[in-house]
Amino acid sequence: VAKDLGLQLPAIRDGGIRVASESTTQYFALHGKTGHLVTAERIDREQLCRLVEKCVLRCELIVEGEM
């Protein structure tokens, strides 16, 4: 994510960038040393989507300040 958006790693470590989702559980996070999007919580498809064929988890990347 950091590489794709041209973000500097110190901005990630300092908390200027965060991942948000509609769910109360945060399933994704940004790795502070690499800038990679990683899973932050166990994702149980059967619990989240049950009988839905296509299971989608949406999240947004919020960047504070200028890009």
N, C-alpha and C positions, 0 to 999 in steps of 0.2 A: 504494500500500500504506500509506504513512504517513498519508494523508488518511483512508482507509477505517478504519484502526485507531485514529485519533486520536493518532498518535505525533508527537513533536517531532523536527524535523530534526537538532538537535544530538546526539540520542541515536544517530542513524544514523551521523553523521560520527565520533562518538567510539567506535564499534565495539560499542555495546551491543545492536545488532540485527544478525543475520546470517541468511543463507539457507543451508539445508543440504539435501542430497539423499542418496539411497541410493547413487548413483553416485560413483565417485572423481573424476569430472569435474564441476566446478561450472558448470552451464549458465546459471544465473541469479544476479543480484546486485541489490542496492539501490543506486540512484543517490544519492550523498551529498547533492547539492544539491536534488533534487526529491522524493526518497522514492519514485520510480517503480521498479517491478520491470522490469529490463532483461536482455537476454541478455548473458552474460559470455563465452560461448564459441560458436563456430560449431556449429550443430545440423544434423547430417547425418542426415535421416530414414532414408535407405537403409542407412546404416551401423548405426544404432541398432535399427531395427525389421525390417529386411529384408523378409520376406514377411508380416508382421503387418499386418492391415488398419487396426486402430486403434492408433495410436502415442501413448503417454502418458508424459510426464516429470513425476514427482512431486517436490515440494520442500516444505520446512517453513520457516517463519519463526520464528527463535528470538529471544526478547526477554529480555535479562538485566535483572533488577530488577523493579520494579512497573510495571504498566500502568495 
